[in-house]
Amino acid sequence: MIITLDMNSSTPIYVQLRNQIVMGIGKGMLKAGESLPTVRQLAQDAGVNTMTVNKTYQILKAEGFIEIDRRKGAAVSREQKADIVFREKLESELELLSAEASIKGMAKQEFLSLCEELFSGMNPGQMEV
């Protein structure tokens, strides 16, 4: 997986890293159980500070996307579950996106079609429930 960061973006680097790793997992580029680069290696590859990568990994661990073992390093979590906290976060973010789309004049069907198209681009084996 190739990480591309925008150093001029208002989005913090650790958030960009987090989002790209989550997208990699969602699209199947990173499989359950697959090892991630070490903090040092990813920092070197991405051209960022090791503290930035460490922060990213800690957030991903807290969110349940990765597991960290002191001996084996970081790996994609084998089990992903949509718990109540995730559902509440998702509902809140979708509500805001829905409001923005509505204000900007996007039709409901166009919004739903876009959501369906993007969701369909995710790893089907990992997404079907």
N, C-alpha and C positions, 0 to 999 in steps of 0.2 A: 504494500500500500504506500502510495506516495503522499506525503504531507505537503500542502501548499499553504503558506502563511502570508497574510497581508500585513506587513509591518506598519503600514499607514492607516490601517482600519481603526475605527473607534472601539471595535470589539477587542477585548484583551486577548493576548496571545494564548494564555492557558484555556480560555473559552473556545478559541478557534481550534486548538489541539483537541480538546474534549469533543467538540462537535464533529470533527473529521474522523476521530476514532469511532464515535457512535455511528456515523454514517457508514464507515467501513464495516462495522458489525452488521448493521441493518441491511446493507446491500450484499452481504455474504463474502466480502473481500477478506474479512477476518472471521474465522470459524470458532465455534465454541471449543475451548481448550487450547487454542493456538496461543503460543507465547508472543508477547509484545517485546519490542526492543528494551534493553536496559535503559534506565533513566539517562545515564551518560551517553549511550549510543544515540538515543532519540534526540537528546539535546544537541549533540554534535551534528547529526544529520539535518536537523531543522534549523540549526544556527541560533539556538536560544540557550538561556541559562538552565542549569540542571534543576534549580529551584522551581522554575516554571513547569518543567516536565513532572517533577515530583508533586506539585500542586495539582496538576491535571490528573495524574494517576490516583491521588487521594480522593479527588472528586468522583472519578469514575468508579472507584472502589465503593465509596459511600452510596452511590446510585445503583450499585449492583451490577454494573456492566463488566467489571474485571475483578479478578481475585489476585491478591498479592501474597506470595510465600517468600519468606526471607531467603530460602535456599534456592528456589526455582525462579524467582522474579514474578513479573506480572503476566497474566494470561486472561484471555476472554472467558468470562463466566460460562459455565456449562448450563446453568439453569437461569432463565430469565422469566420473571413473573411480574404481571401488572398488578401491583398491590394498590391499596386504597390511596396511598400518598401519591403514587404515579398517576392514578386516574384523576385525582383532584388537580394535580399540576397540568395534566393534559387538557382537562376541561377548561381550566382557567386560560391557558394559552390559546386554545381553539376559540374560546369566547372572544378574546381580544382580537385574534385574526379575523374572525367572522365580523366583528364590529368594524374593523378597518376596511375589510373588503366591501361591506355594505355602504359605508360612508363614501368610498371611492367609486361607487356605482356598479360594482360587480354583481351580476345576477347570481341567485342562489345556485342554480344548476351549473353555472360556470365554476363557482367555488367548489361545489361537490365533485364535479368532474376533475378538477385540478387535484383535489385531495385523493381521489381514487387513482388517478394516473400516477401520482407520486408514491402512494402506498403500494401500488402494483409493481413499482420498480425495486421494491425491497426483496430480500431473499425469501422466496416462497416457502422453502422448507422450514425456515425459522419463524415465519409469520403466521402460518396456518394453525388455527386452534380448534 
